[in-house]
Amino acid sequence: MHLKPLKRIPLLMLLALSSAVAQAWTVDELAAALQAAARSEADKARDADRKPAEVLVFAGVQPGMTVLDVMAGGGWYTEVLSVAVGPDGTVYSENPAWLLEAMNGAPAKALSKRLADGRLPNVVRVDRGLEEGKIPPASIDIALTALNLHDTYDRFGRGAAVSQLRQIARTLKPDGVLILIDHAGLPDQDNARLHRIVPDLVREMVREAGFEIVAEGDMLRHPEDDKTKMVFAKGIRGKTDRFVLKLRPTR
Ligand SMILES: C[S@@+](CC[C@H](N)C(=O)[O-])C[C@H]1O[C@@H](n2cnc3c(N)ncnc32)[C@H](O)[C@@H]1O
């Protein structure tokens, strides 16, 4: 069909708009893409507990984005993010020195295996990325740190945790967001031993670091968890009460 030039413009605009809309993942589409991807069966088995599709749609992750996995450990979330941003996106997979060396180097070895032979070509491994300022400033659409802030806080103290949050803020684009997930603890108990942290303390620290809380996700909440058990204990692992904060830098 022949269209006069003036009539072509709205059609082109419509096509451009519809392709932009098609870019955003729905939870079902991303969950299906994660199950269809060439991830290990052990990784896929954890989706039921970790709900990555719900978390990343809540975060706003879309194909083509540049994202940062802070304290990636062995890189479970790095690979999930690699699928979610697709071949036109980039994932920085970051770890501090101590985490790479923890448990006889298990996280470093697991990450090396995961990235061997260029099997995740959109992933850039950045060891000591935050502590050495290796992530380009104002380059990240979405940063994510899963089950880690308690470790920074417990090992190095409140000042170090706030400082790490500030380092993350510097890597974010002006409209970028940080997704922070951690195991909820109770006040007045030894949360360091349990690998938990009090959510209100985290809310205080993120504000001190210059973030505002724009939303809280309840997809990983488990009210039946009494929060007194160690998170790696049999029966509770994967079923802990976890809070999810969506944070935007205010300066
Ligand atoms: C849970 S990992 C999170 C890594 C990554 N961000 C993720 O979400 O996959 C963070 C911490 O858990 C510790 N860790 C992992 N498995 C553990 C286990 N079975 N027992 C004790 N600590 C463990 C790691 O050493 C690290 O300090």
The ligand as an SDF file (V2000), in Angstrom:
LIG
                    3D

 27 29  0  0  0  0  0  0  0  0999 V2000
   25.1780  -15.1570   50.2270 C   0  0  0  0  0  0  0  0  0  0  0  0
   26.5770  -14.6070   49.3440 S   0  0  0  0  0  0  0  0  0  0  0  0
   25.8150  -13.5470   48.1180 C   0  0  0  0  0  0  0  0  0  0  0  0
   26.5500  -13.5230   46.8170 C   0  0  0  0  0  0  0  0  0  0  0  0
   25.7740  -12.9060   45.6780 C   0  0  0  0  0  0  0  0  0  0  0  0
   25.5170  -11.5000   45.8700 N   0  0  0  0  0  0  0  0  0  0  0  0
   24.4730  -13.6150   45.3900 C   0  0  0  0  0  0  0  0  0  0  0  0
   23.4160  -13.0700   45.6980 O   0  0  0  0  0  0  0  0  0  0  0  0
   24.5140  -14.7290   44.8630 O   0  0  0  0  0  0  0  0  0  0  0  0
   27.2620  -13.5310   50.4610 C   0  0  0  0  0  0  0  0  0  0  0  0
   28.0280  -14.1580   51.6020 C   0  0  0  0  0  0  0  0  0  0  0  0
   27.5900  -15.4570   51.9150 O   0  0  0  0  0  0  0  0  0  0  0  0
   28.7220  -16.2500   52.2650 C   0  0  0  0  0  0  0  0  0  0  0  0
   28.3470  -17.6450   52.0940 N   0  0  0  0  0  0  0  0  0  0  0  0
   27.8660  -18.2010   50.9770 C   0  0  0  0  0  0  0  0  0  0  0  0
   27.5600  -19.5100   51.2080 N   0  0  0  0  0  0  0  0  0  0  0  0
   27.8290  -19.7350   52.5330 C   0  0  0  0  0  0  0  0  0  0  0  0
   27.6960  -20.8460   53.3870 C   0  0  0  0  0  0  0  0  0  0  0  0
   27.2260  -22.0020   52.9440 N   0  0  0  0  0  0  0  0  0  0  0  0
   28.0700  -20.7020   54.6690 N   0  0  0  0  0  0  0  0  0  0  0  0
   28.5500  -19.5460   55.1300 C   0  0  0  0  0  0  0  0  0  0  0  0
   28.6900  -18.4490   54.3590 N   0  0  0  0  0  0  0  0  0  0  0  0
   28.3380  -18.5380   53.0850 C   0  0  0  0  0  0  0  0  0  0  0  0
   29.7860  -15.7270   51.3420 C   0  0  0  0  0  0  0  0  0  0  0  0
   31.0750  -15.9850   51.8010 O   0  0  0  0  0  0  0  0  0  0  0  0
   29.5080  -14.2450   51.4160 C   0  0  0  0  0  0  0  0  0  0  0  0
   30.1010  -13.6900   52.5640 O   0  0  0  0  0  0  0  0  0  0  0  0
  1  2  1  0
  2  3  1  0
  2 10  1  0
  3  4  1  0
  4  5  1  0
  5  6  1  0
  5  7  1  0
  7  8  2  0
  7  9  1  0
 10 11  1  0
 11 12  1  0
 11 26  1  0
 12 13  1  0
 13 14  1  0
 13 24  1  0
 14 15  1  0
 14 23  1  0
 15 16  2  0
 16 17  1  0
 17 18  1  0
 17 23  2  0
 18 19  1  0
 18 20  2  0
 20 21  1  0
 21 22  2  0
 22 23  1  0
 24 25  1  0
 24 26  1  0
 26 27  1  0
M  CHG  2   2   1   9  -1
M  END
$$$$
